[in-house]
């Protein structure tokens, strides 16, 4: 009997250690399977580990914590507008419930319910770090030439096919992205993002997110549903307030040039974005340019200057945190923020172009 119990206890780890079964699936076919997986229902338990030390001051503390710490998540997913992600921390849980009109974020500890509507330029949140969501996002605009197969592995006890993305843009600060895709469903099970300074097979990922447990079970209605509890403090999401501030700053003297190309990256058209905000690039290589109100720019500048890696010159101050670059530009009519997955050289080139200086 004792031997039988020992076998049962060891079974999950034995299954996880079984060699992965590869398949003769091309990189292009695997990408198509990933993009088609947004309708695949599942439940899972995932962890994301970020190594991006962002000196952004008090304005974006939540984003900085998300990209620099370990985030543990339980997920129930039925489709793009019907899912729930609970972020588990030592002090409690925060649940995010999606419906057709947006999301409710319920902070159990503070008894606060925050309603957010879809935004053209939203701040990153914990659900964005689920490998299923992040993998689809990063592969959404990849070309066949940027993709290659990477064999197979076992993730969450399942066969996962490897797919590597190497961005083609010279301005990119991302060296590569490795996505491990569930062979049975096309759902990304693990995503690793490597910065340009991470060379070699043993390099540490700037962002590594993966499922520890995953099943293709369809979650029940009562798991996904959310009703505001009596007495809860109801608030509006932060994204809309930030977009309004950027829009007001952009109207103030039309402070930001919006050329058709910046640092070799084409400008994107984003429906509903503030007129003062420009977004450039494709796929994983993106650069956003936005005016900032003085009350926001001043503490951000202090935080950037406090970084030992800060580069300060006549253009302003810029830093890199893994594959993420930030710059506060001394614009002729006020401060301008440049942020994206681009190199410090690309930030400097973009700033030079925006201010009309020599290349």
Helices and strands as residue ranges (DSSP letters): H 2-17, H 27-35, G 36-39, E 42-50, H 61-68, E 70-79, E 82-89, E 92-99, E 102-107, E 112-116, G 126-129, H 131-139, G 144-146, E 147-155, E 158-165, E 174-182, E 188-195, E 207-215, H 221-224, E 233-236, H 238-251, E 261-262, E 265-266, E 278-282, E 285-291, H 294-305, E 311-313, E 316-321, E 324-331, E 334-340, H 344-355
